[in-house]
Amino acid sequence: MQTCLAIDQGTHASRALLFDRHGNTLASATQEIDITRFSDGRVEQDADQLLASVEAVVERVTAGPHAPPSACGIATQRSTVLAIDADGRPLGPALGWQDVRGAAQVEALRDRERDIRRLTGLPLSPHYGASKLRWLLDRYTAGGEPPRLAPLASFLVLRLLRNHPWRVDHGNAQRTQLMDLHRLDWSPRLADWFGVPLGRLPRCAPVLDDWGSLAGTDTPVTAVCGDQNAALYSNGAAATDTVLVNLGSGAFLLRSLGTMPRPSRCQLTGVACSDARQAEYLREATVNGAGSALDWAARTWHIDELPAQLPAWLEQVGQPPVFVNTVGGLAAPWWRTDLECHFLDDGERAPLEARAVAVVESIAFLVQANLALMAQEAPLARLRVGGGLSRLDGLCQRLANLSGLTVERLDDPEATARGVAWLAAGRPTGWAGEPPPDAVFEPHPDPGLEMRYQRLYDYLQEMPPP
């Protein structure tokens, strides 16, 4: 029986799963990894630990009684980068996707923002790889040869595959903000603006390709992509009328659009999948302050066991204040880093439980602002939500009420792995796909919630430019 191995290297853990040819899980293994956050916006991970964790979970999964995998797919966290030497050894930590140490260089490029967005499909932001790659170049070039500059996906395939390919897939290449989205290759103009030499970057390659074989095996790697992109395909071919909302530390909204869409001034255009002939594109939006906003609230207001208290508070609090959630910077659709978190009116005097509920509602408001833009582009039929924050019924119900759409909560931690396995297996029909929704939330009228959302939306729309 044919089997497919999926490697899912995420922010907090590495996972390996073995699927049969129908998409059923045969075996799985998980290993948590460390992450270090500094108060000045630096976010780092030990690159050797990342690699070792992947090797460990693959070994555990493939050591079982099942047939050797006939294909393998690799999905990685996006916008995480590192510097390596000529032999592929890390010269220092990997800089996480949330790392913003390159913010000063990004601000110096504001006059080129329109051109950068047109070329890349991305807003100018230090969260993407380019400014971090420039920092790594400066840090590890000391009179000798500059280091290799590696998106995380390229580092992993270099070290995990026996042919040691120096390549990066189109999806992860785009998240460096150095790839021309239209040509699906590195842009000399972008490289010049960011000061990153193209000769130190891996070669761009399709998501679906012959990448080589896993070291010590005959298992071919046939798909490499970003983790969020892979989750689009957890149920097989992605529906264009559905938005996937991953509610974790940040919130990511992804929608498959098929062919290259018109550019968006406020949201992201990305590569969902590609092969040697064509590419499939997606629309994406990012909300930085999701779970991280609740972490901020717990620290700032000294709330013990906030996750345990939130479900009851979301039921009990009827009219919370309006919170301007700029934790991690205000991302889509406003893209501002100059605003501090605050309440409108005198919300800071509200009871603790009301302020906590206001933070939860602010997450729903920022998600809804992006859903409204996506709905203008083409009608939406449903939302699929996952991630840790989706366990809050009160948040899911508010999303349904605001959007007017049915919200399906997926209790599927395997979505990324299932999606990259489907791609690696050749996009077969008859794939088992995701399990049934854990819960379904139908929209109901909620005038108070809608009024609070409109207040926040109008406030942010009317803010003078920075």
N, C-alpha and C positions, 0 to 999 in steps of 0.2 A: 504493500500500500504506500502510495506517495505521501510524503509529509513535507511541511514547509516550516522553516525556522524563522521566527521574527525576533529581532533585537530592538529594544526600545530603550534608548539612553536618554533619560529625562533629567530634570533639574535636581530632583531629590532622590532618585533611585535609578538603577539599571535593571531591566527585566529581559528575560528570554522566554519565549513561548513556542511550543511546537503544536502545529495545527495539522489536522488531516485534510484530505483534498476537498472536503465539504465545509471547511472552516470551523470544525469542532476542536476545542482545546484538548490536547492529549497530555501536556505537561507544562509546567511553568516554574520559574525561579525568579526571585527578587533579591536585590542587595542594595541597601540604602547607602548614600554617599553624603559626604560633608559639603557644606557651603559656608563661606565666611563673608559676612557683610560688614562693611565699615561705614562709619557715620558720614564720610565725605562722598558717598556714592559709589565706592569701589565694591565689587562683588567678585569673589574669586573661588575657584575650585581646584583641587589637586589633580592635574592632568593624569598622572600615573595612577591615582586612585580610580579615576573614571575608566581608564583602560582596563585595569585589573578587575574592576567590578563587572565589566562586560565579559571578560574572559571567564570569570568565575561562574556567572549565571549560564553562559553557553555550555560550559563543561558539565554543569549539573543537569541541564535539560537533555543534552545529547548522550549522557551516560546511561539513560534509562533503556527499557526493553524495546522501544519503538524502532521502526526502520530509520536508517540514516536520512536526514533531510535531502530532498531532491532540489530544493531551492532555499534561498535565504534573502530576507529583506532587512534593511537597517534604517531605523528612524532615530533622529537625534534632536536634542534641543537646538533651537535656531539662534543665530546671532551670538553664539559663544565662540570665542577665538583664542588662539594661543600661538606662541612662537616655538619653532622646533629647529633642531640642528640638521645637518645633512643626513644623519642616520635616523631621523624621525624621533629623536628624544626631546622631550619638553625642556625648554630653557627656563621655565618658570610656571606659575599657575595659569590655568585657563581663566580668561576674563568672561564672566557670565553675561547672559543676555540682558540682565538688569543693570549691568555696570555702565556708568555714565562719566567715566573719567575723561573722556574726550570731548566734554561739553564745550570747552573754550574753543577748540578748533572748529566745531560745528557752528558756533555762533559767528565765527569769522567768515563763514561761507554763506551767510544769510542772503547776500545779494545774488547768489546762484541757486537759491532754493527752487525757483520755478523750473529751471533747467534740470536740476537733480531729480525732482519729482517726475518730470516728463520722461527722463531716461530710465529711471529705476522703478517707477510705480510706487515709490515710498516717500513719505515726508522726511525732511532733513531732521535727523535725530541721533543723539549719541548712543541710543540703545542698539543701533545697528553696528555692524562690525568695522566700518571704514576707519572711524576715528580711533578705535581701540587698536586696530592693526597698525596705524601710524604710531601710536604710543609704544607698541611692542617693538616696532622698527627702531625707534629712538632708544629704547631701553636696552636692546640687545645688539646694537651695532656699536662697537667700540674700536674703531680702526680696522676691524677685519671685515670678512664677508658678511653681508646682512643675513639675518635668519630667514628660514622659510616661514611664511605667514599662513597659518592653517585655520580655516573654519573647522569647528569640532568634527564635522562629518568627514572631512578629508584626513584629519589625524587618525581617526578610528579606522577608516578603510586602509590607510597606509600601513597601520600596525597589525590589523586583524587578518588581512588577506595575504596569501603567500606570494603573490606577484608584486606586492607593495605598490599599488597604483597611486600616483600623485594626481588625484582628480577630486572634483567636488560636483555634486549634482546641481542642477539649475535652481532648485528651490532654495537650497542653503547658500548658493552663490549669490542669489539675489539679496539675501538678508545681510550681506556685507555692505550693501549700497554701492557696490563697484561694478555690478553687472548691468549691461544694457538689456532691458527687458524685451526689446523688440528684436535684437540680434541673438539673444541668449548666449552672450559672451562678454568677457571683460571689456570695459570701456576705457580706452586710453585717456579720454577727456576726464572721466571721473577719477581715474588713477592719478592724473596730474593734479587735479584740484585737491585731493586728499593727501597727496604726497606718498602714495603707496606704489612701489615698483611692481609692474605686472609680472616680471620675471621671478618674483618671489612667491607668487600665488600658484595654486594647483590649476590644472586645466579644467575648464567647465565641461560637463558631460550630462547627458539625459538622465532623468530619474530612472527610467527603465532601460537597462543596458547590460552588457556582459562586463561586469566589474572585476571578475576573477573569482577565485575559490578561497574559502576560509582556510587559514593555515592549518596544516595537518589533516585536511579532509579533501574530499572531492566535491563538496557542496558549493555550487555556484551562487554567488551573490548577484541577484538580478534586479534589485531595486534599492535605491538609497534616496531618502528624502527627509524633510523636517517632520517633527512629531505632530504638530497641529495639522499639517497638510495630510498626513497619513490617516488621521482620525476621520477625515471626510469620507474615506472609503471603507469604513468599518462594516458597512452593510452592502458592500459591492459598489456599483456605479453610483456616483453622488447625484442626488436630485437637485435640480436648479431652483426649486421653489421652497427649499428648506434651509434654514440657518442653523449651523452648529455653534452653540455657545458653551465654551469651556470656562467654568467659574472656579478658578484657582487663586493663586496669589494675585494674578491679574485676570482679566476676562478677555477672551479672544472670541471674536465672532467671524465665522468663515462661511462663505457661500460659493458653491461652484457656479461658474458662468460659462463654461465651455470655451468658446472662442474668445479672442482678445477683446475685452470690453473697452468702452470709451474711458478715457482717464477720469479719475475722480480727484477733486481738489481737497477733499476732506478724509477720504478713506484710502486704503491700500489696494493695489492691484498686485497679485502674486501668481506664481506658477504652481498650480495644483499638482500637475503631473506632466511628464514629457517623455517622448521616445525619439528615435532617429528621424521620424517623419513630421511630428507635430507636437504642440503643447496644449494642455488644457489650463485655463486660467481661473482664478478665484478673486472674489472681493473679500477684503478682510478689514476688520476694525479692532482696535486695542483699547481697553480700559485698564489703566495701570493700577488704580486703587480698588481692588476687589478684596480678596482675603488680606492683602497687605494693609488695606484701610481699616479693617477690623483689628488687626494686630496693632496698628497705630493707636486706635481708640482705646484698646485695653491698656497699652503702656501709658498713654497720655492721661487718661482718667482713672488709672489704677483700678481696673475692673478685674477681679479674680474670676476665673472660669467663665469668661464671656461666652464661648460657644455653647456651653451648657445652659446658660440663662436666656439666650436669644430666642429660642422657639416660643417660650411663654411670653416674653416681652413683645414679640411680633404679633401675638394674639391680643394682648391686653392694651397696648398703646394705640389710641385712636387718632390723635392729631399731633404727630411729632413735628419738630421744627424742620426747616430746610437746610441741609448741609451741603456746602460747596466742597466737593471731594477732589482735592488736587494731590492726594498722596501719590508720590512717584511722578508727579507732573500730570497735567491734564492732556490726555492723548486724544484720539479721534472723538468727535470731529473738529475739536478746537485747536489742539496742538499748541499748548502754552505751558511754559515752565516758570512763569513769573508770578503766579498766584499762590498765596498761602491758604491752607485749609481754614474755613471759617463758617459760621452760621449766618443766615440772613436774619435781620431784625435782632432780637435778643435771645436767640436759641441757645446760647451758651449758658443761660440761666435755667434752662429746662432740667427736669429730673434726669438722673443718669440713664435710666432705662429709655427715656424718650430720645436722648441724644444717640444712644446706641442704635435704636431703630432708625433714626434719621440717617445714620451711616449706611445701614442696609438699604434703605430706600434710595440713597444717592447712587449706589451701585446699579440698581434697577433703572434709575433715571438716565445714567450715562449709557447703559446698554440700549435703552429705548431710543435715545437720540440717534444712535447708529442704525437701529432697525428701521426707523422711519426713513432714513436715507436709502437703505437697501430696498425698501418697499417702493420708493419712487422710481427706482431703476427697473424693477419688474416685480409683479405681485408675489407675496409670500403666502405659504399655506400653513407652515408649522415651525415651531422651534424645538430643537433637540438640545437639552441642557445636560451637562455632566460636570465633573470636578467636585472638589470638597464642599464648596459653598452651595451646590445644588441640593444638598441635604436639607437646607432650610426651606420648609414648605412655604413659609411666609414670603420669602424672596421669589420663589417660583410662581406663586399666585399673583404677586404684584407684577411680575413680568407678563403673565397672561392678561391681566386686567389692563395694563398700559398698552400692550401691543394689539389686543383684540385677537390674538392667535392662541391656538391650543399649544400648550407647553408639555412636552414629553420628557420626563426625567429618566436618564439612562444610568442604571447602576452597573456600568460596564468599564471597569478599570483597564480592560483589554482593548479598548477602541483603537488606540494608536497601533498596537501590535497586530490586531486583526486587520486593520487597513493596509499596513505595509506588507503583511503576509498575502493579502489578496492581490496586491500589485505584483509582488515577487512571483506568485504562482501563475501569473499570466492572465489575470483578471477573468477567472473562470465564472461560468454561469453555475447556478445551483449552490452558491456560497451560503453558508448558514447565517452569516451576518450577526448583527447585534441581537441580544436577547430582548424579549418584550419590555416595554417601558416599566420602570419601577413604580411610577405614578404618573397620572395625567391630570393637568390643571386646565380647566376650561375658563375662558374669560368671563368676568362679571363686571357690571358697572361699578365704578368706585370714584365718584366725583371729587372727593377730598384728595385722593391720590393724584388724580389727573390735574387738579389745581396746583398741588405742590410741585408736580413735574413741570407744569407750564411756567411757574414762578422761576424755577431754576433755569429752565431753557431760555426764557426771556432775559434773565440776568446775564447769562454767559454770552448770549448773542449781542447784547448791548454794551458789553465791556469794550472800552477803547483799546486799540491795538497796543501791544507792548512797546 
